[in-house]
Amino acid sequence: MSSLPLAIETPRLVLRQWRAADRAPFAELNADPRVMACLLPLSRAESDALADRLAAGIDEYGWGCWAVEAPGVAPFVGFVGIKPLAGAFPFAPAVEAAWRLAHRHWGKGYALEAARAALRVGFEQVGLPEIVAMTVPANTRSRAVMRRLGMHQDAQEFDHPGVPDGHPLRRHVLYRLGRDDWRARCARPAPADEAPVPAA
């Protein structure tokens, strides 16, 4: 079992282990066509199973895709974190940064704020050499967050192995960020345009 903390605090958010009470709002956001426009839809059973897998990953590694709450605003706004990738991905093994927030919490910079905290854990505590992120080309919100994190688009596009052949969401773009680039970015003064970006 890892000695890494299971809860992370940022100025506005708490990234923590999943709770039973998170299941209903998680299923609600997974049923929202605005949230799932660039993702495969999930049934309630599939949503609950995903929450269970993400919670189990945190138990196993001490880090993962945490449930996110905004104290004083909402007890659950979605998830943000990092998770191992294996299998048929052409760039595997790798660790992926991922996020999914309820639509009413978009546009507040929550995804960016929480993802920065997750990357810090990955690079500074876990010691990962690189973290990647991926989405469909049309997902401009998530791609904006990736760029604000300092990630760079890879020349490689790929077909997501979890999406059926011929599906319009099968083609994905890949973004990468290495630990040295992360540290160099953190050492520079914060950009003047650090206003919230639309969260994905």
Accessible surface in RSA format (square Angstrom, percent):
REM  Atomic radii and reference values for relative SASA: ProtOr
REM  Chains: A
REM  Algorithm: Lee & Richards
REM  Probe-radius: 1.40
REM  Slices: 20
REM RES _ NUM      All-atoms   Total-Side   Main-Chain    Non-polar    All polar
REM                ABS   REL    ABS   REL    ABS   REL    ABS   REL    ABS   REL
RES MET A   1   166.03  86.0  84.26  55.8  81.77 194.7  79.74  67.8  86.28 114.3
RES SER A   2    37.24  31.5  16.19  21.6  21.05  48.5  21.23  45.2  16.01  22.4
RES SER A   3   119.04 100.6  80.96 108.0  38.08  87.7  56.73 120.8  62.31  87.3
RES LEU A   4    29.43  16.4  22.68  16.2   6.75  17.0  23.71  16.7   5.72  15.4
RES PRO A   5    66.44  48.4  54.06  49.3  12.37  45.0  64.58  53.3   1.85  11.5
RES LEU A   6    62.71  34.9  57.10  40.8   5.62  14.1  57.10  40.1   5.62  15.1
RES ALA A   7    56.42  51.9  41.05  63.3  15.37  35.0  41.06  57.8  15.37  40.7
RES ILE A   8    23.86  13.6  19.99  14.9   3.87   9.3  23.86  17.2   0.00   0.0
RES GLU A   9   142.68  81.9 113.82  86.1  28.85  68.7  30.75  59.5 111.93  91.4
RES THR A  10    23.23  16.5   5.49   5.6  17.74  42.3  12.43  16.7  10.80  16.3
RES PRO A  11   132.26  96.4  89.20  81.3  43.05 156.5 101.63  83.9  30.63 190.3
RES ARG A  12   100.70  42.3  88.53  45.1  12.17  29.0  63.03  86.1  37.66  22.8
RES LEU A  13     1.34   0.7   0.00   0.0   1.34   3.4   0.06   0.0   1.28   3.4
RES VAL A  14    27.81  18.3  27.81  25.2   0.00   0.0  27.81  24.2   0.00   0.0
RES LEU A  15     0.00   0.0   0.00   0.0   0.00   0.0   0.00   0.0   0.00   0.0
RES ARG A  16    11.36   4.8  11.36   5.8   0.00   0.0   9.96  13.6   1.40   0.8
RES GLN A  17    40.85  22.8  37.84  27.7   3.00   7.1  36.17  77.0   4.68   3.5
RES TRP A  18    23.14   9.3   6.86   3.3  16.28  38.2   7.01   3.7  16.13  26.2
RES ARG A  19   133.10  55.9 121.72  62.0  11.38  27.1  50.48  69.0  82.62  50.1
RES ALA A  20    89.99  82.7  67.74 104.5  22.25  50.6  72.75 102.4  17.24  45.7
RES ALA A  21    82.94  76.3  58.72  90.6  24.22  55.1  71.52 100.7  11.41  30.2
RES ASP A  22     3.94   2.8   3.94   3.9   0.01   0.0   0.05   0.1   3.90   3.9
RES ARG A  23    78.47  32.9  78.23  39.9   0.24   0.6  17.60  24.1  60.87  36.9
RES ALA A  24    58.68  54.0  52.29  80.7   6.38  14.5  52.95  74.6   5.72  15.2
RES PRO A  25    36.41  26.5  31.84  29.0   4.57  16.6  33.41  27.6   2.99  18.6
RES PHE A  26     0.35   0.2   0.35   0.2   0.00   0.0   0.35   0.2   0.00   0.0
RES ALA A  27    13.93  12.8   9.71  15.0   4.22   9.6  10.17  14.3   3.77  10.0
RES GLU A  28   106.57  61.2  96.04  72.7  10.53  25.1  46.47  89.9  60.10  49.1
RES LEU A  29     5.18   2.9   1.92   1.4   3.26   8.2   5.10   3.6   0.08   0.2
RES ASN A  30     1.40   1.0   0.21   0.2   1.18   2.8   0.21   0.5   1.18   1.1
RES ALA A  31    74.90  68.9  45.62  70.4  29.29  66.6  54.01  76.1  20.90  55.4
RES ASP A  32    23.26  16.3  18.43  18.3   4.84  11.4  12.22  28.8  11.04  11.0
RES PRO A  33   107.14  78.1  94.44  86.1  12.70  46.2 102.07  84.3   5.07  31.5
RES ARG A  34   137.93  57.9 126.02  64.2  11.90  28.3  57.84  79.0  80.09  48.5
RES VAL A  35    12.86   8.5   1.85   1.7  11.01  26.5   1.85   1.6  11.01  29.9
RES MET A  36    14.05   7.3   7.85   5.2   6.20  14.8   8.12   6.9   5.93   7.9
RES ALA A  37    68.99  63.4  41.48  64.0  27.51  62.6  50.92  71.7  18.07  47.9
RES CYS A  38    27.59  20.9  23.05  25.7   4.53  10.7   3.16   8.0  24.43  26.3
RES LEU A  39    64.83  36.1  59.72  42.7   5.11  12.9  62.63  44.0   2.20   5.9
RES LEU A  40    58.70  32.7  52.06  37.2   6.65  16.7  52.06  36.6   6.65  17.9
RES PRO A  41   104.66  76.3  92.43  84.3  12.23  44.5  92.70  76.5  11.96  74.3
RES LEU A  42    45.24  25.2  31.80  22.8  13.44  33.8  33.10  23.2  12.15  32.7
RES SER A  43    59.10  49.9  44.24  59.0  14.87  34.3  51.43 109.5   7.68  10.8
RES ARG A  44   124.87  52.4 113.56  57.9  11.31  26.9  58.41  79.8  66.46  40.3
RES ALA A  45    76.50  70.3  62.85  97.0  13.65  31.0  69.57  98.0   6.93  18.3
RES GLU A  46    88.97  51.1  84.01  63.6   4.96  11.8  33.95  65.7  55.02  44.9
RES SER A  47     0.47   0.4   0.47   0.6   0.00   0.0   0.47   1.0   0.00   0.0
RES ASP A  48    23.82  16.7  23.60  23.5   0.21   0.5   7.72  18.2  16.10  16.1
RES ALA A  49    40.48  37.2  35.74  55.1   4.75  10.8  39.69  55.9   0.79   2.1
RES LEU A  50    20.76  11.6  20.76  14.8   0.00   0.0  20.76  14.6   0.00   0.0
RES ALA A  51     3.70   3.4   2.73   4.2   0.98   2.2   3.30   4.6   0.41   1.1
RES ASP A  52    69.55  48.7  63.34  63.0   6.20  14.7  27.23  64.1  42.31  42.2
RES ARG A  53   150.47  63.2 138.73  70.7  11.74  27.9  73.82 100.9  76.64  46.4
RES LEU A  54    15.03   8.4  12.12   8.7   2.90   7.3  14.30  10.0   0.73   2.0
RES ALA A  55    20.92  19.2  20.92  32.3   0.00   0.0  20.92  29.5   0.00   0.0
RES ALA A  56    57.62  53.0  50.27  77.6   7.35  16.7  54.25  76.4   3.38   8.9
RES GLY A  57    19.93  24.6   0.00   N/A  19.93  24.6  19.33  53.1   0.59   1.3
RES ILE A  58     0.00   0.0   0.00   0.0   0.00   0.0   0.00   0.0   0.00   0.0
RES ASP A  59    76.52  53.6  72.52  72.2   4.01   9.5  24.64  58.0  51.88  51.7
RES GLU A  60   115.91  66.5  93.13  70.5  22.78  54.2  39.49  76.4  76.42  62.4
RES TYR A  61    81.59  38.1  76.00  43.2   5.59  14.5  49.35  37.1  32.24  39.7
RES GLY A  62     0.20   0.3   0.00   N/A   0.20   0.3   0.00   0.0   0.20   0.5
RES TRP A  63    19.26   7.7  19.00   9.2   0.26   0.6  11.45   6.1   7.81  12.7
RES GLY A  64     4.18   5.2   0.00   N/A   4.18   5.2   4.18  11.5   0.00   0.0
RES CYS A  65     1.35   1.0   0.00   0.0   1.35   3.2   0.00   0.0   1.35   1.5
RES TRP A  66     0.24   0.1   0.24   0.1   0.00   0.0   0.24   0.1   0.00   0.0
RES ALA A  67     0.00   0.0   0.00   0.0   0.00   0.0   0.00   0.0   0.00   0.0
RES VAL A  68     0.16   0.1   0.16   0.1   0.00   0.0   0.16   0.1   0.00   0.0
RES GLU A  69    28.46  16.3  28.46  21.5   0.00   0.0   0.70   1.4  27.76  22.7
RES ALA A  70     1.08   1.0   0.80   1.2   0.28   0.6   0.80   1.1   0.28   0.7
RES PRO A  71    77.91  56.8  53.30  48.6  24.62  89.5  60.34  49.8  17.58 109.3
RES GLY A  72    93.03 114.7   0.00   N/A  93.03 114.7  45.35 124.5  47.68 106.8
RES VAL A  73    90.38  59.5  54.15  49.0  36.24  87.3  59.74  51.9  30.64  83.1
RES ALA A  74    15.24  14.0   9.96  15.4   5.28  12.0  13.46  19.0   1.77   4.7
RES PRO A  75   105.23  76.7 100.79  91.9   4.44  16.2 104.71  86.4   0.53   3.3
RES PHE A  76     8.41   4.2   4.04   2.5   4.37  11.4   4.04   2.5   4.37  12.5
RES VAL A  77     0.06   0.0   0.00   0.0   0.06   0.1   0.06   0.0   0.00   0.0
RES GLY A  78     0.00   0.0   0.00   N/A   0.00   0.0   0.00   0.0   0.00   0.0
RES PHE A  79     7.00   3.5   7.00   4.3   0.00   0.0   7.00   4.2   0.00   0.0
RES VAL A  80     0.67   0.4   0.67   0.6   0.00   0.0   0.67   0.6   0.00   0.0
RES GLY A  81     0.79   1.0   0.00   N/A   0.79   1.0   0.00   0.0   0.79   1.8
RES ILE A  82     0.00   0.0   0.00   0.0   0.00   0.0   0.00   0.0   0.00   0.0
RES LYS A  83    60.32  29.4  60.32  37.0   0.00   0.0  19.36  17.4  40.95  43.6
RES PRO A  84    60.23  43.9  43.54  39.7  16.69  60.7  43.80  36.2  16.43 102.1
RES LEU A  85    17.93  10.0  14.20  10.2   3.72   9.4  16.06  11.3   1.87   5.0
RES ALA A  86    71.36  65.6  57.84  89.3  13.53  30.8  59.65  84.0  11.71  31.0
RES GLY A  87    70.13  86.5   0.00   N/A  70.13  86.5  43.00 118.0  27.13  60.8
RES ALA A  88    79.86  73.4  45.47  70.2  34.39  78.2  57.62  81.1  22.24  58.9
RES PHE A  89    26.60  13.3  20.02  12.4   6.58  17.1  20.02  12.1   6.58  18.8
RES PRO A  90    80.59  58.7  38.23  34.8  42.36 154.0  50.17  41.4  30.42 189.1
RES PHE A  91    21.95  11.0   1.03   0.6  20.92  54.4  10.53   6.4  11.42  32.7
RES ALA A  92    29.57  27.2   3.60   5.6  25.98  59.1   3.89   5.5  25.68  68.0
RES PRO A  93   125.03  91.1 106.97  97.5  18.06  65.6 107.42  88.7  17.61 109.4
RES ALA A  94    20.92  19.2   5.22   8.1  15.69  35.7  17.31  24.4   3.61   9.6
RES VAL A  95    17.11  11.3  15.66  14.2   1.45   3.5  15.66  13.6   1.45   3.9
RES GLU A  96    13.03   7.5  13.03   9.9   0.00   0.0   0.00   0.0  13.03  10.6
RES ALA A  97     4.06   3.7   1.27   2.0   2.79   6.3   1.27   1.8   2.79   7.4
RES ALA A  98    14.96  13.8  10.75  16.6   4.22   9.6  14.96  21.1   0.00   0.0
RES TRP A  99    22.90   9.2   4.89   2.4  18.02  42.3   3.71   2.0  19.20  31.1
RES ARG A 100    31.33  13.2  31.10  15.9   0.23   0.6   2.64   3.6  28.69  17.4
RES LEU A 101     0.22   0.1   0.22   0.2   0.00   0.0   0.22   0.2   0.00   0.0
RES ALA A 102     7.90   7.3   7.82  12.1   0.08   0.2   7.90  11.1   0.00   0.0
RES HIS A 103    58.32  31.9  52.41  36.4   5.91  15.1  31.71  32.7  26.61  31.0
RES ARG A 104   140.61  59.0 117.74  60.0  22.87  54.5  68.65  93.8  71.96  43.6
RES HIS A 105     6.78   3.7   6.78   4.7   0.00   0.0   6.78   7.0   0.00   0.0
RES TRP A 106    40.48  16.2  26.02  12.6  14.46  34.0  26.08  13.9  14.40  23.4
RES GLY A 107    43.13  53.2   0.00   N/A  43.13  53.2  19.60  53.8  23.53  52.7
RES LYS A 108    73.64  35.9  69.84  42.9   3.80   9.1  51.31  46.2  22.33  23.8
RES GLY A 109     4.22   5.2   0.00   N/A   4.22   5.2   2.47   6.8   1.76   3.9
RES TYR A 110    11.02   5.1  10.83   6.2   0.19   0.5   0.45   0.3  10.57  13.0
RES ALA A 111     0.15   0.1   0.15   0.2   0.00   0.0   0.15   0.2   0.00   0.0
RES LEU A 112     9.07   5.1   8.83   6.3   0.25   0.6   8.83   6.2   0.25   0.7
RES GLU A 113    29.68  17.0  23.47  17.8   6.20  14.8  20.02  38.7   9.65   7.9
RES ALA A 114     0.15   0.1   0.15   0.2   0.00   0.0   0.15   0.2   0.00   0.0
RES ALA A 115     1.44   1.3   0.67   1.0   0.77   1.7   1.32   1.9   0.12   0.3
RES ARG A 116    62.52  26.3  62.52  31.9   0.00   0.0  26.50  36.2  36.03  21.8
RES ALA A 117     5.27   4.8   3.80   5.9   1.47   3.3   4.23   6.0   1.04   2.8
RES ALA A 118     0.41   0.4   0.41   0.6   0.00   0.0   0.41   0.6   0.00   0.0
RES LEU A 119     0.08   0.0   0.08   0.1   0.00   0.0   0.08   0.1   0.00   0.0
RES ARG A 120   117.83  49.5 117.83  60.1   0.00   0.0  46.13  63.0  71.70  43.5
RES VAL A 121     7.41   4.9   7.41   6.7   0.00   0.0   7.41   6.4   0.00   0.0
RES GLY A 122     0.00   0.0   0.00   N/A   0.00   0.0   0.00   0.0   0.00   0.0
RES PHE A 123     1.07   0.5   0.00   0.0   1.07   2.8   0.00   0.0   1.07   3.1
RES GLU A 124    83.35  47.9  54.30  41.1  29.05  69.2  27.45  53.1  55.89  45.6
RES GLN A 125    88.82  49.7  57.59  42.1  31.23  74.4  28.33  60.3  60.49  45.9
RES VAL A 126    46.90  30.9  17.28  15.6  29.62  71.4  21.11  18.3  25.80  70.0
RES GLY A 127    37.63  46.4   0.00   N/A  37.63  46.4  21.99  60.3  15.64  35.0
RES LEU A 128    22.62  12.6  22.01  15.7   0.61   1.5  22.62  15.9   0.00   0.0
RES PRO A 129    95.30  69.5  86.93  79.2   8.37  30.4  87.71  72.4   7.60  47.2
RES GLU A 130    59.60  34.2  52.98  40.1   6.62  15.8  17.12  33.1  42.48  34.7
RES ILE A 131     0.02   0.0   0.00   0.0   0.02   0.1   0.02   0.0   0.00   0.0
RES VAL A 132     0.98   0.6   0.98   0.9   0.00   0.0   0.98   0.9   0.00   0.0
RES ALA A 133     0.06   0.1   0.06   0.1   0.00   0.0   0.06   0.1   0.00   0.0
RES MET A 134    23.77  12.3   9.62   6.4  14.16  33.7   9.62   8.2  14.16  18.8
RES THR A 135    10.80   7.7   7.48   7.6   3.32   7.9   6.30   8.5   4.50   6.8
RES VAL A 136     4.88   3.2   4.79   4.3   0.09   0.2   4.79   4.2   0.09   0.2
RES PRO A 137    53.02  38.6  46.63  42.5   6.39  23.2  46.93  38.7   6.10  37.9
RES ALA A 138    82.37  75.7  57.57  88.8  24.80  56.4  67.33  94.8  15.05  39.9
RES ASN A 139    25.35  17.5  23.28  22.5   2.07   5.0   2.08   5.0  23.26  22.5
RES THR A 140    95.08  67.6  90.98  92.2   4.10   9.8  66.64  89.5  28.44  43.0
RES ARG A 141   109.77  46.1 106.70  54.4   3.07   7.3  14.50  19.8  95.27  57.7
RES SER A 142     8.54   7.2   8.54  11.4   0.00   0.0   1.23   2.6   7.31  10.2
RES ARG A 143    40.41  17.0  40.41  20.6   0.00   0.0   4.06   5.5  36.35  22.0
RES ALA A 144    24.84  22.8  23.72  36.6   1.12   2.5  24.57  34.6   0.28   0.7
RES VAL A 145     0.00   0.0   0.00   0.0   0.00   0.0   0.00   0.0   0.00   0.0
RES MET A 146     4.26   2.2   4.26   2.8   0.00   0.0   4.26   3.6   0.00   0.0
RES ARG A 147   129.32  54.3 117.51  59.9  11.81  28.1  54.32  74.2  75.00  45.5
RES ARG A 148    43.14  18.1  41.90  21.4   1.23   2.9  30.22  41.3  12.92   7.8
RES LEU A 149     1.37   0.8   0.00   0.0   1.37   3.5   0.98   0.7   0.40   1.1
RES GLY A 150     7.93   9.8   0.00   N/A   7.93   9.8   6.24  17.1   1.69   3.8
RES MET A 151     5.20   2.7   0.00   0.0   5.20  12.4   0.00   0.0   5.20   6.9
RES HIS A 152   118.48  64.8 114.34  79.5   4.14  10.6  80.61  83.1  37.87  44.1
RES GLN A 153    84.97  47.5  55.52  40.6  29.45  70.1  17.63  37.5  67.34  51.1
RES ASP A 154    33.12  23.2  24.90  24.8   8.22  19.4   6.60  15.5  26.51  26.4
RES ALA A 155   112.16 103.1  68.84 106.2  43.32  98.5  81.84 115.2  30.32  80.3
RES GLN A 156    59.28  33.1  49.53  36.2   9.75  23.2  32.16  68.4  27.12  20.6
RES GLU A 157    73.19  42.0  56.79  43.0  16.39  39.0  13.20  25.5  59.98  49.0
RES PHE A 158     8.00   4.0   4.77   3.0   3.24   8.4   8.00   4.9   0.00   0.0
RES ASP A 159    64.20  45.0  51.78  51.5  12.42  29.4   8.55  20.1  55.64  55.5
RES HIS A 160    35.12  19.2  35.12  24.4   0.00   0.0  20.57  21.2  14.56  16.9
RES PRO A 161    52.78  38.5  22.44  20.5  30.34 110.3  26.09  21.5  26.69 165.9
RES GLY A 162    51.09  63.0   0.00   N/A  51.09  63.0  32.07  88.0  19.02  42.6
RES VAL A 163     9.90   6.5   8.15   7.4   1.75   4.2   8.94   7.8   0.96   2.6
RES PRO A 164    79.87  58.2  67.51  61.5  12.36  44.9  79.38  65.5   0.49   3.0
RES ASP A 165   121.64  85.2  94.58  94.1  27.07  64.0  37.49  88.2  84.16  83.9
RES GLY A 166    79.24  97.7   0.00   N/A  79.24  97.7  44.21 121.3  35.03  78.5
RES HIS A 167    60.89  33.3  48.56  33.8  12.33  31.5  34.16  35.2  26.73  31.1
RES PRO A 168   119.97  87.4  85.05  77.5  34.92 126.9  97.39  80.4  22.58 140.3
RES LEU A 169    29.41  16.4  29.41  21.0   0.00   0.0  29.41  20.7   0.00   0.0
RES ARG A 170    50.32  21.1  50.32  25.6   0.00   0.0  10.26  14.0  40.06  24.3
RES ARG A 171   109.13  45.8 107.51  54.8   1.62   3.9  44.48  60.8  64.65  39.2
RES HIS A 172    14.95   8.2  14.95  10.4   0.00   0.0   2.79   2.9  12.16  14.1
RES VAL A 173     1.29   0.9   1.29   1.2   0.00   0.0   1.29   1.1   0.00   0.0
RES LEU A 174     0.03   0.0   0.00   0.0   0.03   0.1   0.00   0.0   0.03   0.1
RES TYR A 175     3.67   1.7   3.67   2.1   0.00   0.0   1.95   1.5   1.71   2.1
RES ARG A 176    67.69  28.4  66.16  33.7   1.53   3.7  28.25  38.6  39.44  23.9
RES LEU A 177     3.31   1.8   1.20   0.9   2.11   5.3   3.31   2.3   0.00   0.0
RES GLY A 178    22.67  28.0   0.00   N/A  22.67  28.0  18.12  49.7   4.55  10.2
RES ARG A 179    66.38  27.9  65.01  33.1   1.37   3.3   5.46   7.5  60.92  36.9
RES ASP A 180   111.81  78.3 103.62 103.1   8.19  19.4  36.75  86.5  75.06  74.9
RES ASP A 181    77.36  54.2  72.66  72.3   4.70  11.1  11.88  28.0  65.47  65.3
RES TRP A 182     9.55   3.8   9.55   4.6   0.00   0.0   7.95   4.2   1.60   2.6
RES ARG A 183   114.44  48.1 108.37  55.2   6.07  14.5  42.29  57.8  72.15  43.7
RES ALA A 184    52.24  48.0  41.88  64.6  10.36  23.6  49.99  70.4   2.25   6.0
RES ARG A 185    67.23  28.2  60.72  31.0   6.50  15.5  17.66  24.1  49.57  30.0
RES CYS A 186    70.44  53.3  37.18  41.5  33.26  78.2  32.86  83.3  37.57  40.5
RES ALA A 187    87.91  80.8  48.07  74.2  39.84  90.6  59.21  83.4  28.69  76.0
RES ARG A 188   134.08  56.3 122.59  62.5  11.49  27.4  59.47  81.3  74.61  45.2
RES PRO A 189   124.25  90.6 101.72  92.7  22.53  81.9 113.90  94.0  10.36  64.4
RES ALA A 190    83.83  77.1  52.72  81.4  31.12  70.8  57.67  81.2  26.17  69.3
RES PRO A 191    67.29  49.0  50.46  46.0  16.82  61.2  61.87  51.1   5.42  33.7
RES ALA A 192   116.32 107.0  69.53 107.3  46.79 106.4  80.31 113.1  36.02  95.4
RES ASP A 193    96.82  67.8  84.91  84.5  11.91  28.2  49.06 115.5  47.76  47.6
RES GLU A 194    60.20  34.6  32.76  24.8  27.45  65.3  27.86  53.9  32.35  26.4
RES ALA A 195    63.32  58.2  54.62  84.3   8.69  19.8  60.68  85.4   2.64   7.0
RES PRO A 196    83.09  60.6  58.63  53.5  24.46  88.9  62.82  51.9  20.27 126.0
RES VAL A 197    13.52   8.9  12.84  11.6   0.68   1.6  13.52  11.8   0.00   0.0
RES PRO A 198    67.57  49.2  67.42  61.5   0.15   0.6  67.42  55.7   0.15   1.0
RES ALA A 199     0.38   0.3   0.10   0.2   0.28   0.6   0.38   0.5   0.00   0.0
RES ALA A 200    14.64  13.5   6.02   9.3   8.62  19.6  14.64  20.6   0.00   0.0
END  Absolute sums over single chains surface
CHAIN  1 A     9459.2       7257.7       2201.5       5561.4       3897.8
END  Absolute sums over all chains
TOTAL          9459.2       7257.7       2201.5       5561.4       3897.8
